Every structure is written in structure tokens, then in C-alpha cells.
Amino acid sequence: MNIRAAIFDKDGTLFDFQSTWGVWTGLILARIAGEDTALFEQLAQALKYDAQARKVMPGSVIVAGTPLEIAQNIQRFKSDMTVAEILNQLNEEAEHAPQVLVTDLRILTAKLRALGLQLSVMTNDAERPARAHLAAAGALQLFDHVIGSDSGFGAKPEAVPLLALAAKMDVPPACCVMVGDSQHDLHSGREAGMRVVAVLTGLAGREELSSLADVVLPDVSHLPAWISAQNS
């Protein structure tokens, strides 16, 4: 069956991961820790964050976790705040996180639309910051649907949010492709019965992704050519 829809992860797929979340993590930890340098160091270690390099390390909950999971991790060290209070600060800071696109999304989506595809985004980020990021990049209107981990459909690696998007687009899961940079993305796509494409613009390397993906691409700009070959 031909591919008729593409569902994209956001961070590490459409946006460069470290340029966004490496900076964001430093800002949010500084905001929560204040002048308590010991707490900052505890949080950085718990979240696997290299403060000097301003980089999130592989295996961090920030890579594929939801904002709720990140807040729960932080609250273990910041007991005077509730998870809800921390979550609110995470989402506030996330809306203003710097965004660096991997490729020109107008060109990418135009090529995919020319192939007859519908396009959506599913991120484990919260929906409001995700929409803000896409809007700031002038790309929100380029996608048919955007959902996050708090949109009522669960989070990756579950299949449910991807199946919900397939239903919204009225496209059978087998005619969809899930595009992402993490094992969570690929597992959710497989569970949903979709084809899965990995890209190398996140923290995971080819060796981590190749056994889970139909193909590993350098970045999403290579996707139209691959889909065109699959549909020919």
C-alpha cells in the first residue's frame, strides 16, 4: 500500500535537539534551583545534563520523556514544590525555548504535499509549547494536526496517539509512516502498524535505530525521495 500520510516527532526530527533542549534544561534547572548550587548539580546529575557543555546526555528523561515525567524526577529533589507547580514552570519555559530547524519545513512539506501526503506532528512535549514552537518557526499551518503527550491520547512509545492521528487524517495505519529520532518513536510506529523512518538529528546513533527502522536517513530532508521510491 502506498504511503498517504507522515507523522513526525518534533524535537530531534524537525528541530535540532541540543539547540533547543540543551539550552532549555540549563534555564529551567537554574530557575528551579535558584542560588542553591548543590541542588542545581543534583538536578543536572539526575537529568543527565552536562551544564558546562549545555547538552543533554543520552539516556536522559528529557530525550523521550513527557513533561510530567521530567517534573516528577525534579520533584524528588525539590519537595517544597508540587509536581503540578514544577510542570507549570517547565511548560512556561518550554514555550520560549530557542528553536533551530533541521531543514526548511516549507520546502519539505511542499514536496510531501506534492506526493499527496497528509502531515501531522506527535510529540511527547506538551501540546501548547509544541504549537508555540511550530508557530514561531512559521510552520504550524504546514501540518494538519499537532498533538502532545497531554492531548488525551497518551505518549510514545504507546501506539494510541499515532492511531488517533491516523483516524483524524482518515488514513489506515498501514498507509502512514512515523518519522522520528528515538527508539520511543520507532517502537510506537511499529506498535501502530505503520512504516517507520529514523533520522540521525537527535541523540541516538545509527546502531541504536537501524534494527528498529525501515530506513535510517541523515535528516528529514531525505524523506520525500524515500517515500517517492516506496510509492513508485
Contacts in CASP RR format, 6 or more apart in sequence:
PFRMAT RR
TARGET T0000
AUTHOR 0000-0000-0000
METHOD contacts of the structure
MODEL  1
MNIRAAIFDKDGTLFDFQSTWGVWTGLILARIAGEDTALFEQLAQALKYD
AQARKVMPGSVIVAGTPLEIAQNIQRFKSDMTVAEILNQLNEEAEHAPQV
LVTDLRILTAKLRALGLQLSVMTNDAERPARAHLAAAGALQLFDHVIGSD
SGFGAKPEAVPLLALAAKMDVPPACCVMVGDSQHDLHSGREAGMRVVAVL
TGLAGREELSSLADVVLPDVSHLPAWISAQNS
1 172 0 8 1.000
1 174 0 8 1.000
1 175 0 8 1.000
2 175 0 8 1.000
2 230 0 8 1.000
2 231 0 8 1.000
3 117 0 8 1.000
3 175 0 8 1.000
3 176 0 8 1.000
3 177 0 8 1.000
3 195 0 8 1.000
3 227 0 8 1.000
3 230 0 8 1.000
3 231 0 8 1.000
4 116 0 8 1.000
4 117 0 8 1.000
4 118 0 8 1.000
4 171 0 8 1.000
4 175 0 8 1.000
4 176 0 8 1.000
5 117 0 8 1.000
5 118 0 8 1.000
5 119 0 8 1.000
5 120 0 8 1.000
5 165 0 8 1.000
5 166 0 8 1.000
5 169 0 8 1.000
5 171 0 8 1.000
5 175 0 8 1.000
5 176 0 8 1.000
5 177 0 8 1.000
6 112 0 8 1.000
6 117 0 8 1.000
6 118 0 8 1.000
6 119 0 8 1.000
6 120 0 8 1.000
6 176 0 8 1.000
6 177 0 8 1.000
6 179 0 8 1.000
6 223 0 8 1.000
6 227 0 8 1.000
7 119 0 8 1.000
7 120 0 8 1.000
7 121 0 8 1.000
7 122 0 8 1.000
7 162 0 8 1.000
7 165 0 8 1.000
7 166 0 8 1.000
7 176 0 8 1.000
7 177 0 8 1.000
7 178 0 8 1.000
7 179 0 8 1.000
7 194 0 8 1.000
8 14 0 8 1.000
8 119 0 8 1.000
8 120 0 8 1.000
8 121 0 8 1.000
8 122 0 8 1.000
8 143 0 8 1.000
8 179 0 8 1.000
8 180 0 8 1.000
8 220 0 8 1.000
9 121 0 8 1.000
9 122 0 8 1.000
9 123 0 8 1.000
9 156 0 8 1.000
9 178 0 8 1.000
9 179 0 8 1.000
9 180 0 8 1.000
9 181 0 8 1.000
9 182 0 8 1.000
9 185 0 8 1.000
10 121 0 8 1.000
10 123 0 8 1.000
10 125 0 8 1.000
10 130 0 8 1.000
10 133 0 8 1.000
10 134 0 8 1.000
11 17 0 8 1.000
11 20 0 8 1.000
11 21 0 8 1.000
11 123 0 8 1.000
11 125 0 8 1.000
11 181 0 8 1.000
11 202 0 8 1.000
12 102 0 8 1.000
12 180 0 8 1.000
12 181 0 8 1.000
12 199 0 8 1.000
12 201 0 8 1.000
12 202 0 8 1.000
12 203 0 8 1.000
13 102 0 8 1.000
13 179 0 8 1.000
13 180 0 8 1.000
13 181 0 8 1.000
13 185 0 8 1.000
13 199 0 8 1.000
13 201 0 8 1.000
13 202 0 8 1.000
13 220 0 8 1.000
14 101 0 8 1.000
14 102 0 8 1.000
14 105 0 8 1.000
14 121 0 8 1.000
14 134 0 8 1.000
14 139 0 8 1.000
14 220 0 8 1.000
15 99 0 8 1.000
15 100 0 8 1.000
15 101 0 8 1.000
15 102 0 8 1.000
15 133 0 8 1.000
15 137 0 8 1.000
16 100 0 8 1.000
16 101 0 8 1.000
16 102 0 8 1.000
16 201 0 8 1.000
16 202 0 8 1.000
17 56 0 8 1.000
17 63 0 8 1.000
17 181 0 8 1.000
17 201 0 8 1.000
17 202 0 8 1.000
17 203 0 8 1.000
18 54 0 8 1.000
18 55 0 8 1.000
18 56 0 8 1.000
18 203 0 8 1.000
19 98 0 8 1.000
19 99 0 8 1.000
19 100 0 8 1.000
20 97 0 8 1.000
20 98 0 8 1.000
20 99 0 8 1.000
20 100 0 8 1.000
20 133 0 8 1.000
21 56 0 8 1.000
21 62 0 8 1.000
21 97 0 8 1.000
22 49 0 8 1.000
22 54 0 8 1.000
22 55 0 8 1.000
22 56 0 8 1.000
23 54 0 8 1.000
23 97 0 8 1.000
23 98 0 8 1.000
24 93 0 8 1.000
24 94 0 8 1.000
24 97 0 8 1.000
24 98 0 8 1.000
25 47 0 8 1.000
25 49 0 8 1.000
25 54 0 8 1.000
25 56 0 8 1.000
25 62 0 8 1.000
26 44 0 8 1.000
26 49 0 8 1.000
26 51 0 8 1.000
26 54 0 8 1.000
27 93 0 8 1.000
27 97 0 8 1.000
28 89 0 8 1.000
28 90 0 8 1.000
28 93 0 8 1.000
29 40 0 8 1.000
29 43 0 8 1.000
29 44 0 8 1.000
29 47 0 8 1.000
29 49 0 8 1.000
29 51 0 8 1.000
30 40 0 8 1.000
31 89 0 8 1.000
31 93 0 8 1.000
32 39 0 8 1.000
32 43 0 8 1.000
32 74 0 8 1.000
32 78 0 8 1.000
32 81 0 8 1.000
32 86 0 8 1.000
32 89 0 8 1.000
33 39 0 8 1.000
33 40 0 8 1.000
33 43 0 8 1.000
34 40 0 8 1.000
39 77 0 8 1.000
39 78 0 8 1.000
40 51 0 8 1.000
41 51 0 8 1.000
42 77 0 8 1.000
43 49 0 8 1.000
43 74 0 8 1.000
43 77 0 8 1.000
43 78 0 8 1.000
44 50 0 8 1.000
44 51 0 8 1.000
46 73 0 8 1.000
46 74 0 8 1.000
46 76 0 8 1.000
46 77 0 8 1.000
47 56 0 8 1.000
47 60 0 8 1.000
47 61 0 8 1.000
47 62 0 8 1.000
47 70 0 8 1.000
47 73 0 8 1.000
47 74 0 8 1.000
48 56 0 8 1.000
48 57 0 8 1.000
48 58 0 8 1.000
48 59 0 8 1.000
48 60 0 8 1.000
48 61 0 8 1.000
48 62 0 8 1.000
49 55 0 8 1.000
49 56 0 8 1.000
49 57 0 8 1.000
49 60 0 8 1.000
49 62 0 8 1.000
50 56 0 8 1.000
50 57 0 8 1.000
56 62 0 8 1.000
56 63 0 8 1.000
56 203 0 8 1.000
57 203 0 8 1.000
58 203 0 8 1.000
58 204 0 8 1.000
59 203 0 8 1.000
61 69 0 8 1.000
61 70 0 8 1.000
61 73 0 8 1.000
62 70 0 8 1.000
63 182 0 8 1.000
63 203 0 8 1.000
64 124 0 8 1.000
64 156 0 8 1.000
64 157 0 8 1.000
64 182 0 8 1.000
64 183 0 8 1.000
64 184 0 8 1.000
64 185 0 8 1.000
65 124 0 8 1.000
65 149 0 8 1.000
65 155 0 8 1.000
65 184 0 8 1.000
66 124 0 8 1.000
66 125 0 8 1.000
66 126 0 8 1.000
66 149 0 8 1.000
66 150 0 8 1.000
66 155 0 8 1.000
67 87 0 8 1.000
67 90 0 8 1.000
67 91 0 8 1.000
67 94 0 8 1.000
67 125 0 8 1.000
67 126 0 8 1.000
67 149 0 8 1.000
67 150 0 8 1.000
68 83 0 8 1.000
68 87 0 8 1.000
68 149 0 8 1.000
68 150 0 8 1.000
70 90 0 8 1.000
71 83 0 8 1.000
71 84 0 8 1.000
71 86 0 8 1.000
71 87 0 8 1.000
71 90 0 8 1.000
72 83 0 8 1.000
74 86 0 8 1.000
75 81 0 8 1.000
75 82 0 8 1.000
75 83 0 8 1.000
75 86 0 8 1.000
78 86 0 8 1.000
91 126 0 8 1.000
91 128 0 8 1.000
91 129 0 8 1.000
94 125 0 8 1.000
94 126 0 8 1.000
94 129 0 8 1.000
95 128 0 8 1.000
95 129 0 8 1.000
95 132 0 8 1.000
95 133 0 8 1.000
97 129 0 8 1.000
97 133 0 8 1.000
99 133 0 8 1.000
99 136 0 8 1.000
99 137 0 8 1.000
101 137 0 8 1.000
101 139 0 8 1.000
102 199 0 8 1.000
102 201 0 8 1.000
102 219 0 8 1.000
102 220 0 8 1.000
102 221 0 8 1.000
103 219 0 8 1.000
103 220 0 8 1.000
103 221 0 8 1.000
105 137 0 8 1.000
105 138 0 8 1.000
105 139 0 8 1.000
105 142 0 8 1.000
106 139 0 8 1.000
106 142 0 8 1.000
107 221 0 8 1.000
108 220 0 8 1.000
108 221 0 8 1.000
108 223 0 8 1.000
108 224 0 8 1.000
109 119 0 8 1.000
109 139 0 8 1.000
109 142 0 8 1.000
109 143 0 8 1.000
111 224 0 8 1.000
112 119 0 8 1.000
112 223 0 8 1.000
112 224 0 8 1.000
112 227 0 8 1.000
113 119 0 8 1.000
115 224 0 8 1.000
115 227 0 8 1.000
115 228 0 8 1.000
115 231 0 8 1.000
117 227 0 8 1.000
118 144 0 8 1.000
118 169 0 8 1.000
118 171 0 8 1.000
119 142 0 8 1.000
119 143 0 8 1.000
119 144 0 8 1.000
120 143 0 8 1.000
120 144 0 8 1.000
120 145 0 8 1.000
120 146 0 8 1.000
120 147 0 8 1.000
120 165 0 8 1.000
120 168 0 8 1.000
120 169 0 8 1.000
121 130 0 8 1.000
121 134 0 8 1.000
121 143 0 8 1.000
121 145 0 8 1.000
121 146 0 8 1.000
121 147 0 8 1.000
122 147 0 8 1.000
122 148 0 8 1.000
122 156 0 8 1.000
122 161 0 8 1.000
122 162 0 8 1.000
122 165 0 8 1.000
123 130 0 8 1.000
123 146 0 8 1.000
123 147 0 8 1.000
123 148 0 8 1.000
123 149 0 8 1.000
124 148 0 8 1.000
124 149 0 8 1.000
124 155 0 8 1.000
124 156 0 8 1.000
124 184 0 8 1.000
125 133 0 8 1.000
125 148 0 8 1.000
125 149 0 8 1.000
126 148 0 8 1.000
126 149 0 8 1.000
126 150 0 8 1.000
127 146 0 8 1.000
127 147 0 8 1.000
127 148 0 8 1.000
127 150 0 8 1.000
127 151 0 8 1.000
130 146 0 8 1.000
130 148 0 8 1.000
131 140 0 8 1.000
131 146 0 8 1.000
134 140 0 8 1.000
134 142 0 8 1.000
134 143 0 8 1.000
134 146 0 8 1.000
140 146 0 8 1.000
144 168 0 8 1.000
144 169 0 8 1.000
145 165 0 8 1.000
145 168 0 8 1.000
145 169 0 8 1.000
147 153 0 8 1.000
147 161 0 8 1.000
147 164 0 8 1.000
147 165 0 8 1.000
148 155 0 8 1.000
148 161 0 8 1.000
149 155 0 8 1.000
149 156 0 8 1.000
149 161 0 8 1.000
151 161 0 8 1.000
153 160 0 8 1.000
153 161 0 8 1.000
153 164 0 8 1.000
154 160 0 8 1.000
154 161 0 8 1.000
155 161 0 8 1.000
156 162 0 8 1.000
156 184 0 8 1.000
156 185 0 8 1.000
156 187 0 8 1.000
156 188 0 8 1.000
157 183 0 8 1.000
157 184 0 8 1.000
157 185 0 8 1.000
157 187 0 8 1.000
157 188 0 8 1.000
157 191 0 8 1.000
158 188 0 8 1.000
158 191 0 8 1.000
159 188 0 8 1.000
159 189 0 8 1.000
159 191 0 8 1.000
159 192 0 8 1.000
159 193 0 8 1.000
161 188 0 8 1.000
162 173 0 8 1.000
162 176 0 8 1.000
162 178 0 8 1.000
162 188 0 8 1.000
162 189 0 8 1.000
162 191 0 8 1.000
162 192 0 8 1.000
162 194 0 8 1.000
163 173 0 8 1.000
163 192 0 8 1.000
165 176 0 8 1.000
166 172 0 8 1.000
166 173 0 8 1.000
166 176 0 8 1.000
166 192 0 8 1.000
166 194 0 8 1.000
169 176 0 8 1.000
173 192 0 8 1.000
173 193 0 8 1.000
173 194 0 8 1.000
174 193 0 8 1.000
174 194 0 8 1.000
176 192 0 8 1.000
176 194 0 8 1.000
176 195 0 8 1.000
177 194 0 8 1.000
177 195 0 8 1.000
177 196 0 8 1.000
177 197 0 8 1.000
177 227 0 8 1.000
178 185 0 8 1.000
178 186 0 8 1.000
178 188 0 8 1.000
178 189 0 8 1.000
178 192 0 8 1.000
178 194 0 8 1.000
178 195 0 8 1.000
178 196 0 8 1.000
178 197 0 8 1.000
179 185 0 8 1.000
179 196 0 8 1.000
179 197 0 8 1.000
179 199 0 8 1.000
179 220 0 8 1.000
179 223 0 8 1.000
180 186 0 8 1.000
180 196 0 8 1.000
180 197 0 8 1.000
180 198 0 8 1.000
180 199 0 8 1.000
181 198 0 8 1.000
181 199 0 8 1.000
181 200 0 8 1.000
181 201 0 8 1.000
181 202 0 8 1.000
181 203 0 8 1.000
181 204 0 8 1.000
181 209 0 8 1.000
182 202 0 8 1.000
182 203 0 8 1.000
182 204 0 8 1.000
183 204 0 8 1.000
183 208 0 8 1.000
183 209 0 8 1.000
183 212 0 8 1.000
185 196 0 8 1.000
185 198 0 8 1.000
186 196 0 8 1.000
186 198 0 8 1.000
186 209 0 8 1.000
186 212 0 8 1.000
186 213 0 8 1.000
187 212 0 8 1.000
189 196 0 8 1.000
190 196 0 8 1.000
190 212 0 8 1.000
195 214 0 8 1.000
195 230 0 8 1.000
196 212 0 8 1.000
196 213 0 8 1.000
196 214 0 8 1.000
197 213 0 8 1.000
197 214 0 8 1.000
197 215 0 8 1.000
197 216 0 8 1.000
197 217 0 8 1.000
197 223 0 8 1.000
197 226 0 8 1.000
198 204 0 8 1.000
198 209 0 8 1.000
198 210 0 8 1.000
198 212 0 8 1.000
198 213 0 8 1.000
198 215 0 8 1.000
198 216 0 8 1.000
198 217 0 8 1.000
199 216 0 8 1.000
199 217 0 8 1.000
199 218 0 8 1.000
199 219 0 8 1.000
199 220 0 8 1.000
200 206 0 8 1.000
200 209 0 8 1.000
200 216 0 8 1.000
200 217 0 8 1.000
200 218 0 8 1.000
200 219 0 8 1.000
201 218 0 8 1.000
201 219 0 8 1.000
201 220 0 8 1.000
206 216 0 8 1.000
209 216 0 8 1.000
210 216 0 8 1.000
215 226 0 8 1.000
217 223 0 8 1.000
217 226 0 8 1.000
END
